[in-house]
Amino acid sequence: MTRVLITGGAGFIGSHYVHHALTTHDDWQVTVLDKLTYAGNPANLEDLEGHPRYRFVRGDIASRGDVDAALEGGIDCLFNFAAETHVDRSIGDAEGFIRTDVYGTYTLLEAARAREVKAFVQISTDEVYGSVAQGRSRETDALMPRNPYSASKAAADRLAYSYFATYGLPVFISRASNNYGPRQYPEKVIPLFVTNALEDQPLPLYGDGQNVRDWLYVTDHCEALDVVLLKGTPGEVYNIGGGNERRNIEITELILDTLRKPRALLRYVQDRLGHDRRYALDCSKIRALGWTPRTPFEQGIDRTISWYASNRSWWQPIKTGEYLEYYRKHYRL
């Protein structure tokens, strides 16, 4: 039995990977370590209660005691999804991002090194490359993060690599493009705009709406991570992109049109500080290992919109209290 620790497993991508791992790998015993901050939702894992190969530990990756509790009994492989991820929040208060994304990664690396873990998969992001005016970012390109979130992820990314170079810890690093799909916390643009549209609320679009992102369906990302783990080389970085570049205005209009909502709900707001214009990845390295995204964007976005329309009980309780206070203050709506 392979013992796997998945940190941040109650979050969006992490919870999808937990389900993927238990469904795809019959010989994996999965432990989830999650602090259950505002974006960590126990509902994402409630269907796994009582599963014989699943264990949940509530804890903070920046706490050595919590990490030790999660590693009790030993671990073979560690996937680090745990992170503070919202760029807007990092601009207003970077401290939590440094603590979780950098110091938390350090704590995990130290624990993994002490236990001679066989594989440490660090989940990074395409945002570490910074804005890309032309062409596509390759794994060997310079890292030029332009906001506290992406800077914290770049630091964790290189810190993980240093543990490979210095100590020989088998580290694998992935840098994925923007993920989308069911169960994403509704501060991110697609679930925010879908849920706002469903409630006939304004869709706050930054600047001129021409910023470009490459969209990757979350289950395709999960499959790519298996390829990184099973076919990748320790110490290497692997870009994971969906090959679906879209301007933010296109995404906004598509959501409104799919839900048959008026374009009048579109509301242009002041642009975000340091807003990167475009991200794009060269994914030839992981494609050479046999991976390619399987979900066409049109299919994935339709599936995502339908999920939010059918699961109001999941997201409506979230959009209250602290969320609503932050939203109104941030967007001034």
Secondary structure, DSSP 8 states (H G I E B T S, - for coil): -EEEEEETTTSHHHHHHHHHHHHH-TTEEEEEEE---TT--GGGTGGGTT-TTEEEEE--TT-HHHHHHHTTT--SEEEE------HHHHHH--HHHIIIIIIIHHHHHHHHHHTT-SEEEEEEEGGGG---SSS-B-TTS-----SHHHHHHHHHHHHHHHHHHHH---EEEEEE-EEE-TT--TTSHHHHHHHHHHTT--EEEETTS--EEEEEEHHHHHHHHHHHHHHS-TT-EEEE--S-EEEHHHHHHHHHHHTT--GGGEEEE---TT---B--B--HHHHTTT----S-HHHHHHHHHHHHHH-HHHHTTTSSHHHHHHHHHHHT-
